[in-house]
Amino acid sequence: RSIRENPRFRTHFLTLNPMLLTVNTDGNSDEAREIATLKRYGVDGFLYAKMSNRFTDVPKPLHDYPLVLVDATDRTGRYASIEPDETLIGYDATKRLIDACCASIAYIGCSEPMLAQQGRLEGYRRALLEAGMPFDESLVVAVPNSGPALQTVTDLFERRRPDGYFCFNDARAWYVYENAARRGLVVGRDVSVVGVDNHRVFAETLEPQLTTVELPHYEMGYWATRKLVSLIEGREPDDDEPETTAPLPPLDASIPAKIHCTLIDKQSVAQR
């Protein structure tokens, strides 16, 4: 059996010993041509993955095949899919800052219109509401991954002086670290920071190491593969649960299936 899979996702194939074929269009290749090539190999099903969580239109050539979407949701709700629980990412990150007794918590968000941005902002607001803390729009900034982002975060530092920062991803946490250093503030003591990704370049090299929510790349790939096998064979695969950082949802979870991501505590949040 052959399955298309985005190479970002590692795969663990239970009791089968299939042949795996992968293509990565990166927006540059002709997707229809790539799909046609895979079909000529007699594939049984497809994993259709995106680089970031989004709604997507399933290509028409895939409509008649067993199909599972990874890090994406079919607009029609017709196909099974798996994604991170973006709202809980925002909630858990903000709750960690609340538990550290941060009195003023900012959200360094993403300027692109992404599902992840919407969900994480919603989780941020929910955590504040439950804690009896007001939502203040002046503590929320949406920035790109570029030079102007540093200035925007600098303006926030000067304007409001938050003591807690939830960042859309680990890369944006760097702007907070930079501003803290310029002011002689110590991350993990004077200001607390939580990111998202558990990206090794940032989460492990920033000093102090960054508390972050780990995205479930392995878990999404594993769940999607089990789901696809069940669709191809018409039965649920034998139990063979791997060791994972985040718990897996059941195969019959509602669409889209969501993974509750794990917060990895390091040293960037003050100990109160």
PyRosetta script that sets phi, psi and omega in degrees:
from pyrosetta import init, pose_from_sequence

init()
pose = pose_from_sequence("RSIRENPRFRTHFLTLNPMLLTVNTDGNSDEAREIATLKRYGVDGFLYAKMSNRFTDVPKPLHDYPLVLVDATDRTGRYASIEPDETLIGYDATKRLIDACCASIAYIGCSEPMLAQQGRLEGYRRALLEAGMPFDESLVVAVPNSGPALQTVTDLFERRRPDGYFCFNDARAWYVYENAARRGLVVGRDVSVVGVDNHRVFAETLEPQLTTVELPHYEMGYWATRKLVSLIEGREPDDDEPETTAPLPPLDASIPAKIHCTLIDKQSVAQR")
pose.set_psi(1, 149.7)
pose.set_omega(1, -178.2)
pose.set_phi(2, -129.0)
pose.set_psi(2, 137.7)
pose.set_omega(2, -177.3)
pose.set_phi(3, -133.0)
pose.set_psi(3, 133.4)
pose.set_omega(3, 174.9)
pose.set_phi(4, -80.8)
pose.set_psi(4, 136.0)
pose.set_omega(4, 179.7)
pose.set_phi(5, -148.0)
pose.set_psi(5, 139.7)
pose.set_omega(5, 173.7)
pose.set_phi(6, -66.1)
pose.set_psi(6, 132.4)
pose.set_omega(6, -175.3)
pose.set_phi(7, -68.2)
pose.set_psi(7, -6.0)
pose.set_omega(7, 175.2)
pose.set_phi(8, -67.7)
pose.set_psi(8, -21.2)
pose.set_omega(8, -172.4)
pose.set_phi(9, -108.1)
pose.set_psi(9, 118.4)
pose.set_omega(9, 175.5)
pose.set_phi(10, -70.6)
pose.set_psi(10, 151.4)
pose.set_omega(10, -174.3)
pose.set_phi(11, -126.6)
pose.set_psi(11, 139.9)
pose.set_omega(11, 176.8)
pose.set_phi(12, -125.2)
pose.set_psi(12, 114.8)
pose.set_omega(12, -170.4)
pose.set_phi(13, -99.5)
pose.set_psi(13, 56.8)
pose.set_omega(13, 163.0)
pose.set_phi(14, 30.3)
pose.set_psi(14, -123.7)
pose.set_omega(14, -174.2)
pose.set_phi(15, -96.8)
pose.set_psi(15, -0.3)
pose.set_omega(15, -178.0)
pose.set_phi(16, -90.6)
pose.set_psi(16, 162.7)
pose.set_omega(16, 174.3)
pose.set_phi(17, -131.1)
pose.set_psi(17, 66.9)
pose.set_omega(17, -171.5)
pose.set_phi(18, -83.6)
pose.set_psi(18, 167.7)
pose.set_omega(18, 167.4)
pose.set_phi(19, -90.2)
pose.set_psi(19, 135.0)
pose.set_omega(19, -177.8)
pose.set_phi(20, -110.3)
pose.set_psi(20, 124.9)
pose.set_omega(20, 174.8)
pose.set_phi(21, -115.7)
pose.set_psi(21, 135.1)
pose.set_omega(21, 179.9)
pose.set_phi(22, -130.4)
pose.set_psi(22, 147.0)
pose.set_omega(22, 169.2)
pose.set_phi(23, -137.4)
pose.set_psi(23, 151.5)
pose.set_omega(23, 179.1)
pose.set_phi(24, -134.1)
pose.set_psi(24, 110.2)
pose.set_omega(24, -174.9)
pose.set_phi(25, -80.5)
pose.set_psi(25, -31.2)
pose.set_omega(25, 179.5)
pose.set_phi(26, 54.0)
pose.set_psi(26, 21.7)
pose.set_omega(26, 179.6)
pose.set_phi(27, 76.6)
pose.set_psi(27, -1.0)
pose.set_omega(27, -177.1)
pose.set_phi(28, -105.7)
pose.set_psi(28, -30.2)
pose.set_omega(28, -178.1)
pose.set_phi(29, -88.5)
pose.set_psi(29, 161.8)
pose.set_omega(29, 176.1)
pose.set_phi(30, -78.5)
pose.set_psi(30, 107.1)
pose.set_omega(30, -174.8)
pose.set_phi(31, -61.9)
pose.set_psi(31, -42.2)
pose.set_omega(31, -179.3)
pose.set_phi(32, -60.8)
pose.set_psi(32, -39.1)
pose.set_omega(32, 179.5)
pose.set_phi(33, -67.8)
pose.set_psi(33, -39.3)
pose.set_omega(33, 178.3)
pose.set_phi(34, -63.9)
pose.set_psi(34, -41.7)
pose.set_omega(34, 179.1)
pose.set_phi(35, -64.4)
pose.set_psi(35, -42.6)
pose.set_omega(35, 179.1)
pose.set_phi(36, -61.2)
pose.set_psi(36, -37.9)
pose.set_omega(36, 178.3)
pose.set_phi(37, -63.2)
pose.set_psi(37, -44.7)
pose.set_omega(37, 179.2)
pose.set_phi(38, -63.8)
pose.set_psi(38, -38.9)
pose.set_omega(38, 179.8)
pose.set_phi(39, -62.0)
pose.set_psi(39, -33.4)
pose.set_omega(39, -179.2)
pose.set_phi(40, -65.5)
pose.set_psi(40, -18.3)
pose.set_omega(40, 176.0)
pose.set_phi(41, -85.3)
pose.set_psi(41, 0.9)
pose.set_omega(41, 177.6)
pose.set_phi(42, 74.1)
pose.set_psi(42, 40.7)
pose.set_omega(42, -178.0)
pose.set_phi(43, -65.7)
pose.set_psi(43, 152.1)
pose.set_omega(43, 178.1)
pose.set_phi(44, -94.5)
pose.set_psi(44, -24.9)
pose.set_omega(44, -177.7)
pose.set_phi(45, -168.5)
pose.set_psi(45, 171.7)
pose.set_omega(45, -175.2)
pose.set_phi(46, -132.4)
pose.set_psi(46, 141.9)
pose.set_omega(46, 160.0)
pose.set_phi(47, -100.9)
pose.set_psi(47, 127.3)
pose.set_omega(47, -178.7)
pose.set_phi(48, -116.2)
pose.set_psi(48, 108.1)
pose.set_omega(48, -170.5)
pose.set_phi(49, -114.7)
pose.set_psi(49, 149.0)
pose.set_omega(49, 175.2)
pose.set_phi(50, -116.9)
pose.set_psi(50, 159.9)
pose.set_omega(50, -177.5)
pose.set_phi(51, -77.5)
pose.set_psi(51, -21.9)
pose.set_omega(51, 176.1)
pose.set_phi(52, -147.6)
pose.set_psi(52, 150.4)
pose.set_omega(52, -173.6)
pose.set_phi(53, -58.1)
pose.set_psi(53, 126.7)
pose.set_omega(53, -177.1)
pose.set_phi(54, -163.2)
pose.set_psi(54, 163.3)
pose.set_omega(54, 166.2)
pose.set_phi(55, -78.8)
pose.set_psi(55, 144.4)
pose.set_omega(55, -179.0)
pose.set_phi(56, -146.3)
pose.set_psi(56, 157.2)
pose.set_omega(56, 173.8)
pose.set_phi(57, -97.7)
pose.set_psi(57, 121.1)
pose.set_omega(57, -179.9)
pose.set_phi(58, -68.4)
pose.set_psi(58, 128.7)
pose.set_omega(58, 179.3)
pose.set_phi(59, -57.0)
pose.set_psi(59, 138.9)
pose.set_omega(59, -177.0)
pose.set_phi(60, -55.4)
pose.set_psi(60, -37.4)
pose.set_omega(60, 179.6)
pose.set_phi(61, -62.1)
pose.set_psi(61, -13.9)
pose.set_omega(61, -179.7)
pose.set_phi(62, -96.4)
pose.set_psi(62, -5.0)
pose.set_omega(62, -171.9)
pose.set_phi(63, -61.2)
pose.set_psi(63, -28.4)
pose.set_omega(63, -175.2)
pose.set_phi(64, -101.1)
pose.set_psi(64, 15.2)
pose.set_omega(64, -179.7)
pose.set_phi(65, -116.3)
pose.set_psi(65, 150.6)
pose.set_omega(65, 167.3)
pose.set_phi(66, -55.7)
pose.set_psi(66, 131.7)
pose.set_omega(66, -170.8)
pose.set_phi(67, -147.8)
pose.set_psi(67, 138.1)
pose.set_omega(67, 172.9)
pose.set_phi(68, -132.0)
pose.set_psi(68, 132.5)
pose.set_omega(68, 178.0)
pose.set_phi(69, -92.1)
pose.set_psi(69, 142.4)
pose.set_omega(69, -178.6)
pose.set_phi(70, -121.9)
pose.set_psi(70, 124.4)
pose.set_omega(70, -178.3)
pose.set_phi(71, 60.6)
pose.set_psi(71, 34.6)
pose.set_omega(71, 179.9)
pose.set_phi(72, -162.8)
pose.set_psi(72, 159.6)
pose.set_omega(72, 179.2)
pose.set_phi(73, -129.6)
pose.set_psi(73, 130.3)
pose.set_omega(73, 176.5)
pose.set_phi(74, -65.8)
pose.set_psi(74, 130.2)
pose.set_omega(74, -178.3)
pose.set_phi(75, -59.4)
pose.set_psi(75, -31.6)
pose.set_omega(75, -176.7)
pose.set_phi(76, -84.4)
pose.set_psi(76, -12.6)
pose.set_omega(76, -177.4)
pose.set_phi(77, 72.5)
pose.set_psi(77, 19.5)
pose.set_omega(77, -174.6)
pose.set_phi(78, -85.0)
pose.set_psi(78, -30.0)
pose.set_omega(78, -171.7)
pose.set_phi(79, -112.4)
pose.set_psi(79, 147.7)
pose.set_omega(79, 176.7)
pose.set_phi(80, -63.5)
pose.set_psi(80, 147.1)
pose.set_omega(80, -180.0)
pose.set_phi(81, -154.2)
pose.set_psi(81, 159.7)
pose.set_omega(81, -178.6)
pose.set_phi(82, -135.4)
pose.set_psi(82, 139.2)
pose.set_omega(82, -178.6)
pose.set_phi(83, -155.0)
pose.set_psi(83, 163.8)
pose.set_omega(83, 173.2)
pose.set_phi(84, -68.6)
pose.set_psi(84, 150.8)
pose.set_omega(84, 173.8)
pose.set_phi(85, -81.8)
pose.set_psi(85, 93.5)
pose.set_omega(85, -173.0)
pose.set_phi(86, -64.3)
pose.set_psi(86, -37.5)
pose.set_omega(86, -179.3)
pose.set_phi(87, -64.8)
pose.set_psi(87, -41.7)
pose.set_omega(87, 178.2)
pose.set_phi(88, -69.2)
pose.set_psi(88, -28.2)
pose.set_omega(88, 173.7)
pose.set_phi(89, -58.5)
pose.set_psi(89, -50.8)
pose.set_omega(89, 180.0)
pose.set_phi(90, -64.6)
pose.set_psi(90, -39.1)
pose.set_omega(90, -179.4)
pose.set_phi(91, -65.6)
pose.set_psi(91, -50.0)
pose.set_omega(91, -176.0)
pose.set_phi(92, -65.2)
pose.set_psi(92, -40.1)
pose.set_omega(92, 179.6)
pose.set_phi(93, -64.2)
pose.set_psi(93, -45.5)
pose.set_omega(93, -179.9)
pose.set_phi(94, -67.8)
pose.set_psi(94, -39.1)
pose.set_omega(94, 178.6)
pose.set_phi(95, -61.8)
pose.set_psi(95, -35.5)
pose.set_omega(95, 178.8)
pose.set_phi(96, -63.5)
pose.set_psi(96, -38.3)
pose.set_omega(96, 178.2)
pose.set_phi(97, -71.4)
pose.set_psi(97, -37.2)
pose.set_omega(97, 176.4)
pose.set_phi(98, -63.6)
pose.set_psi(98, -43.6)
pose.set_omega(98, 179.3)
pose.set_phi(99, -63.5)
pose.set_psi(99, -23.9)
pose.set_omega(99, 177.2)
pose.set_phi(100, -86.3)
pose.set_psi(100, 8.9)
pose.set_omega(100, 176.5)
pose.set_phi(101, 68.6)
pose.set_psi(101, 26.9)
pose.set_omega(101, 173.3)
pose.set_phi(102, -66.8)
pose.set_psi(102, 132.4)
pose.set_omega(102, -175.6)
pose.set_phi(103, -93.5)
pose.set_psi(103, -24.7)
pose.set_omega(103, -178.1)
pose.set_phi(104, -136.9)
pose.set_psi(104, 107.3)
pose.set_omega(104, -172.1)
pose.set_phi(105, -111.1)
pose.set_psi(105, 121.6)
pose.set_omega(105, 179.3)
pose.set_phi(106, -97.4)
pose.set_psi(106, 156.2)
pose.set_omega(106, 173.1)
pose.set_phi(107, -119.1)
pose.set_psi(107, 117.2)
pose.set_omega(107, 175.8)
pose.set_phi(108, -94.7)
pose.set_psi(108, 95.5)
pose.set_omega(108, -171.5)
pose.set_phi(109, -95.2)
pose.set_psi(109, -168.8)
pose.set_omega(109, -176.7)
pose.set_phi(110, -108.0)
pose.set_psi(110, 136.6)
pose.set_omega(110, -177.9)
pose.set_phi(111, -82.2)
pose.set_psi(111, -10.1)
pose.set_omega(111, 178.8)
pose.set_phi(112, -85.1)
pose.set_psi(112, 145.6)
pose.set_omega(112, -179.6)
pose.set_phi(113, -77.1)
pose.set_psi(113, 83.4)
pose.set_omega(113, -175.6)
pose.set_phi(114, -115.1)
pose.set_psi(114, 151.1)
pose.set_omega(114, 174.8)
pose.set_phi(115, -58.5)
pose.set_psi(115, -38.5)
pose.set_omega(115, -179.4)
pose.set_phi(116, -61.4)
pose.set_psi(116, -41.2)
pose.set_omega(116, 179.2)
pose.set_phi(117, -63.0)
pose.set_psi(117, -45.4)
pose.set_omega(117, -179.3)
pose.set_phi(118, -62.7)
pose.set_psi(118, -46.5)
pose.set_omega(118, -177.2)
pose.set_phi(119, -67.2)
pose.set_psi(119, -42.7)
pose.set_omega(119, -177.6)
pose.set_phi(120, -68.8)
pose.set_psi(120, -36.1)
pose.set_omega(120, 175.7)
pose.set_phi(121, -66.0)
pose.set_psi(121, -40.8)
pose.set_omega(121, 177.7)
pose.set_phi(122, -61.4)
pose.set_psi(122, -43.0)
pose.set_omega(122, 178.8)
pose.set_phi(123, -64.8)
pose.set_psi(123, -38.3)
pose.set_omega(123, 175.9)
pose.set_phi(124, -58.6)
pose.set_psi(124, -48.2)
pose.set_omega(124, -179.5)
pose.set_phi(125, -64.8)
pose.set_psi(125, -40.3)
pose.set_omega(125, -178.0)
pose.set_phi(126, -64.1)
pose.set_psi(126, -42.7)
pose.set_omega(126, -179.7)
pose.set_phi(127, -64.2)
pose.set_psi(127, -41.5)
pose.set_omega(127, 177.3)
pose.set_phi(128, -62.0)
pose.set_psi(128, -45.2)
pose.set_omega(128, -178.8)
pose.set_phi(129, -59.9)
pose.set_psi(129, -46.4)
pose.set_omega(129, -179.3)
pose.set_phi(130, -63.1)
pose.set_psi(130, -29.4)
pose.set_omega(130, -179.2)
pose.set_phi(131, -87.0)
pose.set_psi(131, -0.6)
pose.set_omega(131, -178.7)
pose.set_phi(132, 74.7)
pose.set_psi(132, 22.2)
pose.set_omega(132, 179.2)
pose.set_phi(133, -102.4)
pose.set_psi(133, 135.5)
pose.set_omega(133, -177.5)
pose.set_phi(134, -71.1)
pose.set_psi(134, 146.9)
pose.set_omega(134, 172.6)
pose.set_phi(135, -83.7)
pose.set_psi(135, 123.6)
pose.set_omega(135, -176.7)
pose.set_phi(136, -119.6)
pose.set_psi(136, 111.3)
pose.set_omega(136, -177.2)
pose.set_phi(137, -60.6)
pose.set_psi(137, -25.3)
pose.set_omega(137, -178.9)
pose.set_phi(138, -72.3)
pose.set_psi(138, -10.1)
pose.set_omega(138, 176.5)
pose.set_phi(139, -95.4)
pose.set_psi(139, 3.6)
pose.set_omega(139, -178.7)
pose.set_phi(140, -113.3)
pose.set_psi(140, 124.5)
pose.set_omega(140, 174.5)
pose.set_phi(141, -127.8)
pose.set_psi(141, 145.4)
pose.set_omega(141, 177.6)
pose.set_phi(142, -115.8)
pose.set_psi(142, 118.3)
pose.set_omega(142, -172.1)
pose.set_phi(143, -130.1)
pose.set_psi(143, 153.9)
pose.set_omega(143, 172.1)
pose.set_phi(144, -84.0)
pose.set_psi(144, 176.3)
pose.set_omega(144, 172.5)
pose.set_phi(145, -89.6)
pose.set_psi(145, 75.1)
pose.set_omega(145, -175.9)
pose.set_phi(146, -158.3)
pose.set_psi(146, 178.3)
pose.set_omega(146, -178.3)
pose.set_phi(147, -54.1)
pose.set_psi(147, -46.2)
pose.set_omega(147, 179.9)
pose.set_phi(148, -58.1)
pose.set_psi(148, -24.6)
pose.set_omega(148, 179.5)
pose.set_phi(149, -62.7)
pose.set_psi(149, -39.8)
pose.set_omega(149, 179.7)
pose.set_phi(150, -61.1)
pose.set_psi(150, -41.9)
pose.set_omega(150, 179.7)
pose.set_phi(151, -66.0)
pose.set_psi(151, -38.9)
pose.set_omega(151, 179.2)
pose.set_phi(152, -62.8)
pose.set_psi(152, -43.6)
pose.set_omega(152, 178.8)
pose.set_phi(153, -69.1)
pose.set_psi(153, -35.2)
pose.set_omega(153, 175.5)
pose.set_phi(154, -60.3)
pose.set_psi(154, -44.7)
pose.set_omega(154, 178.2)
pose.set_phi(155, -61.0)
pose.set_psi(155, -39.1)
pose.set_omega(155, 179.0)
pose.set_phi(156, -64.2)
pose.set_psi(156, -43.5)
pose.set_omega(156, 177.2)
pose.set_phi(157, -55.6)
pose.set_psi(157, -47.7)
pose.set_omega(157, -175.2)
pose.set_phi(158, -73.2)
pose.set_psi(158, -32.3)
pose.set_omega(158, -174.6)
pose.set_phi(159, -80.2)
pose.set_psi(159, -42.5)
pose.set_omega(159, -171.3)
pose.set_phi(160, -122.8)
pose.set_psi(160, -21.0)
pose.set_omega(160, -179.5)
pose.set_phi(161, 51.5)
pose.set_psi(161, 56.4)
pose.set_omega(161, 176.5)
pose.set_phi(162, -63.6)
pose.set_psi(162, 153.8)
pose.set_omega(162, 174.6)
pose.set_phi(163, -106.8)
pose.set_psi(163, -1.5)
pose.set_omega(163, 176.1)
pose.set_phi(164, -136.9)
pose.set_psi(164, 141.2)
pose.set_omega(164, -178.3)
pose.set_phi(165, -135.3)
pose.set_psi(165, 119.1)
pose.set_omega(165, 169.0)
pose.set_phi(166, -99.0)
pose.set_psi(166, 122.5)
pose.set_omega(166, -175.9)
pose.set_phi(167, -109.8)
pose.set_psi(167, 138.0)
pose.set_omega(167, -179.0)
pose.set_phi(168, -52.4)
pose.set_psi(168, -37.3)
pose.set_omega(168, 175.0)
pose.set_phi(169, -151.2)
pose.set_psi(169, 173.3)
pose.set_omega(169, -177.1)
pose.set_phi(170, -64.3)
pose.set_psi(170, -33.7)
pose.set_omega(170, -179.2)
pose.set_phi(171, -61.0)
pose.set_psi(171, -39.5)
pose.set_omega(171, -179.9)
pose.set_phi(172, -72.5)
pose.set_psi(172, -22.0)
pose.set_omega(172, 176.3)
pose.set_phi(173, -63.7)
pose.set_psi(173, -27.3)
pose.set_omega(173, 179.4)
pose.set_phi(174, -57.5)
pose.set_psi(174, -36.9)
pose.set_omega(174, -179.6)
pose.set_phi(175, -62.9)
pose.set_psi(175, -34.8)
pose.set_omega(175, 178.1)
pose.set_phi(176, -69.7)
pose.set_psi(176, -45.8)
pose.set_omega(176, 177.3)
pose.set_phi(177, -57.7)
pose.set_psi(177, -43.9)
pose.set_omega(177, -178.5)
pose.set_phi(178, -61.8)
pose.set_psi(178, -45.3)
pose.set_omega(178, -179.7)
pose.set_phi(179, -67.3)
pose.set_psi(179, -37.9)
pose.set_omega(179, 176.7)
pose.set_phi(180, -61.7)
pose.set_psi(180, -44.5)
pose.set_omega(180, -178.7)
pose.set_phi(181, -62.6)
pose.set_psi(181, -40.1)
pose.set_omega(181, -179.6)
pose.set_phi(182, -63.1)
pose.set_psi(182, -26.2)
pose.set_omega(182, -176.9)
pose.set_phi(183, -102.4)
pose.set_psi(183, 4.5)
pose.set_omega(183, -179.9)
pose.set_phi(184, 73.4)
pose.set_psi(184, 20.3)
pose.set_omega(184, 178.1)
pose.set_phi(185, -91.1)
pose.set_psi(185, 146.9)
pose.set_omega(185, -179.1)
pose.set_phi(186, -104.3)
pose.set_psi(186, 119.6)
pose.set_omega(186, 175.2)
pose.set_phi(187, -66.0)
pose.set_psi(187, 133.7)
pose.set_omega(187, -176.9)
pose.set_phi(188, 93.2)
pose.set_psi(188, -7.2)
pose.set_omega(188, 174.8)
pose.set_phi(189, -128.8)
pose.set_psi(189, -59.2)
pose.set_omega(189, -177.9)
pose.set_phi(190, -86.8)
pose.set_psi(190, -35.3)
pose.set_omega(190, 175.8)
pose.set_phi(191, -133.7)
pose.set_psi(191, 149.8)
pose.set_omega(191, 179.5)
pose.set_phi(192, -116.4)
pose.set_psi(192, 142.3)
pose.set_omega(192, -174.4)
pose.set_phi(193, -136.4)
pose.set_psi(193, 135.6)
pose.set_omega(193, 173.4)
pose.set_phi(194, -128.6)
pose.set_psi(194, 130.8)
pose.set_omega(194, 177.4)
pose.set_phi(195, -111.1)
pose.set_psi(195, -170.0)
pose.set_omega(195, 177.3)
pose.set_phi(196, -140.4)
pose.set_psi(196, 133.4)
pose.set_omega(196, 174.0)
pose.set_phi(197, 134.4)
pose.set_psi(197, -39.0)
pose.set_omega(197, -166.0)
pose.set_phi(198, 54.9)
pose.set_psi(198, 46.2)
pose.set_omega(198, -179.5)
pose.set_phi(199, -76.3)
pose.set_psi(199, 122.3)
pose.set_omega(199, -172.5)
pose.set_phi(200, -59.2)
pose.set_psi(200, -37.0)
pose.set_omega(200, -177.6)
pose.set_phi(201, -61.4)
pose.set_psi(201, -35.5)
pose.set_omega(201, -178.4)
pose.set_phi(202, -101.0)
pose.set_psi(202, -53.2)
pose.set_omega(202, -171.6)
pose.set_phi(203, -62.9)
pose.set_psi(203, -30.1)
pose.set_omega(203, -177.4)
pose.set_phi(204, -100.9)
pose.set_psi(204, -15.0)
pose.set_omega(204, -177.0)
pose.set_phi(205, -105.2)
pose.set_psi(205, -21.7)
pose.set_omega(205, 173.4)
pose.set_phi(206, -64.4)
pose.set_psi(206, 148.5)
pose.set_omega(206, -179.2)
pose.set_phi(207, -124.0)
pose.set_psi(207, 117.4)
pose.set_omega(207, 1.7)
pose.set_phi(208, -73.4)
pose.set_psi(208, 163.3)
pose.set_omega(208, -178.7)
pose.set_phi(209, -60.3)
pose.set_psi(209, 146.5)
pose.set_omega(209, -169.0)
pose.set_phi(210, -86.3)
pose.set_psi(210, 126.6)
pose.set_omega(210, 168.4)
pose.set_phi(211, -68.7)
pose.set_psi(211, 131.1)
pose.set_omega(211, -170.8)
pose.set_phi(212, -152.1)
pose.set_psi(212, 158.7)
pose.set_omega(212, 174.7)
pose.set_phi(213, -98.1)
pose.set_psi(213, 122.9)
pose.set_omega(213, -175.8)
pose.set_phi(214, -82.0)
pose.set_psi(214, 127.0)
pose.set_omega(214, 175.7)
pose.set_phi(215, -75.7)
pose.set_psi(215, 141.7)
pose.set_omega(215, -169.3)
pose.set_phi(216, -90.4)
pose.set_psi(216, 61.5)
pose.set_omega(216, -177.5)
pose.set_phi(217, -60.9)
pose.set_psi(217, -48.5)
pose.set_omega(217, -179.8)
pose.set_phi(218, -62.8)
pose.set_psi(218, -46.1)
pose.set_omega(218, -176.9)
pose.set_phi(219, -62.8)
pose.set_psi(219, -39.7)
pose.set_omega(219, 178.1)
pose.set_phi(220, -63.9)
pose.set_psi(220, -44.0)
pose.set_omega(220, 179.3)
pose.set_phi(221, -63.7)
pose.set_psi(221, -41.7)
pose.set_omega(221, -178.5)
pose.set_phi(222, -66.4)
pose.set_psi(222, -49.0)
pose.set_omega(222, -179.1)
pose.set_phi(223, -60.9)
pose.set_psi(223, -45.0)
pose.set_omega(223, -177.5)
pose.set_phi(224, -62.4)
pose.set_psi(224, -38.6)
pose.set_omega(224, 179.8)
pose.set_phi(225, -67.2)
pose.set_psi(225, -44.7)
pose.set_omega(225, 177.3)
pose.set_phi(226, -60.0)
pose.set_psi(226, -42.0)
pose.set_omega(226, -179.6)
pose.set_phi(227, -64.0)
pose.set_psi(227, -42.7)
pose.set_omega(227, -179.5)
pose.set_phi(228, -65.3)
pose.set_psi(228, -42.5)
pose.set_omega(228, 177.5)
pose.set_phi(229, -59.1)
pose.set_psi(229, -41.0)
pose.set_omega(229, -179.7)
pose.set_phi(230, -65.2)
pose.set_psi(230, -35.5)
pose.set_omega(230, 178.2)
pose.set_phi(231, -70.5)
pose.set_psi(231, -40.5)
pose.set_omega(231, -179.5)
pose.set_phi(232, -67.3)
pose.set_psi(232, -43.7)
pose.set_omega(232, -174.2)
pose.set_phi(233, -91.6)
pose.set_psi(233, -9.8)
pose.set_omega(233, -180.0)
pose.set_phi(234, 70.4)
pose.set_psi(234, 25.4)
pose.set_omega(234, 178.2)
pose.set_phi(235, -155.5)
pose.set_psi(235, 161.5)
pose.set_omega(235, 176.8)
pose.set_phi(236, -78.2)
pose.set_psi(236, 133.3)
pose.set_omega(236, -179.6)
pose.set_phi(237, -62.2)
pose.set_psi(237, 158.5)
pose.set_omega(237, 176.1)
pose.set_phi(238, -61.7)
pose.set_psi(238, 149.4)
pose.set_omega(238, 179.5)
pose.set_phi(239, -64.7)
pose.set_psi(239, 129.7)
pose.set_omega(239, 176.3)
pose.set_phi(240, -159.1)
pose.set_psi(240, 62.2)
pose.set_omega(240, -173.4)
pose.set_phi(241, -68.5)
pose.set_psi(241, 126.7)
pose.set_omega(241, 178.8)
pose.set_phi(242, -82.5)
pose.set_psi(242, 170.7)
pose.set_omega(242, 172.7)
pose.set_phi(243, -82.1)
pose.set_psi(243, 117.5)
pose.set_omega(243, -176.1)
pose.set_phi(244, -126.2)
pose.set_psi(244, 158.7)
pose.set_omega(244, 176.5)
pose.set_phi(245, -76.5)
pose.set_psi(245, -36.9)
pose.set_omega(245, -178.6)
pose.set_phi(246, -115.4)
pose.set_psi(246, 145.1)
pose.set_omega(246, 178.5)
pose.set_phi(247, -67.7)
pose.set_psi(247, 143.7)
pose.set_omega(247, -179.2)
pose.set_phi(248, -89.1)
pose.set_psi(248, 140.7)
pose.set_omega(248, 174.1)
pose.set_phi(249, -73.8)
pose.set_psi(249, 161.4)
pose.set_omega(249, 176.6)
pose.set_phi(250, -66.0)
pose.set_psi(250, 156.8)
pose.set_omega(250, -179.0)
pose.set_phi(251, -66.5)
pose.set_psi(251, -22.9)
pose.set_omega(251, -179.9)
pose.set_phi(252, -96.6)
pose.set_psi(252, 20.4)
pose.set_omega(252, 178.6)
pose.set_phi(253, -61.7)
pose.set_psi(253, 152.1)
pose.set_omega(253, 179.1)
pose.set_phi(254, -64.7)
pose.set_psi(254, 156.8)
pose.set_omega(254, -177.4)
pose.set_phi(255, -87.5)
pose.set_psi(255, 129.8)
pose.set_omega(255, -5.6)
pose.set_phi(256, -82.0)
pose.set_psi(256, 145.8)
pose.set_omega(256, 172.3)
pose.set_phi(257, -70.5)
pose.set_psi(257, 140.1)
pose.set_omega(257, -175.5)
pose.set_phi(258, -122.4)
pose.set_psi(258, 142.7)
pose.set_omega(258, 177.9)
pose.set_phi(259, -107.1)
pose.set_psi(259, 125.5)
pose.set_omega(259, 176.0)
pose.set_phi(260, -77.0)
pose.set_psi(260, 106.4)
pose.set_omega(260, -173.8)
pose.set_phi(261, -73.3)
pose.set_psi(261, 157.5)
pose.set_omega(261, -174.6)
pose.set_phi(262, -99.3)
pose.set_psi(262, 131.8)
pose.set_omega(262, 174.7)
pose.set_phi(263, -84.1)
pose.set_psi(263, 126.7)
pose.set_omega(263, -179.1)
pose.set_phi(264, -102.3)
pose.set_psi(264, 107.6)
pose.set_omega(264, -177.9)
pose.set_phi(265, -78.0)
pose.set_psi(265, 126.0)
pose.set_omega(265, 175.2)
pose.set_phi(266, -124.6)
pose.set_psi(266, -128.2)
pose.set_omega(266, -173.3)
pose.set_phi(267, -118.7)
pose.set_psi(267, 9.2)
pose.set_omega(267, -173.9)
pose.set_phi(268, -90.8)
pose.set_psi(268, 1.5)
pose.set_omega(268, 177.4)
pose.set_phi(269, -113.7)
pose.set_psi(269, 131.2)
pose.set_omega(269, -176.8)
pose.set_phi(270, -62.4)
pose.set_psi(270, 141.7)
pose.set_omega(270, 176.7)
pose.set_phi(271, -90.4)
pose.set_psi(271, 113.5)
pose.set_omega(271, -177.4)
pose.set_phi(272, -106.0)
pose.dump_pdb("model.pdb")
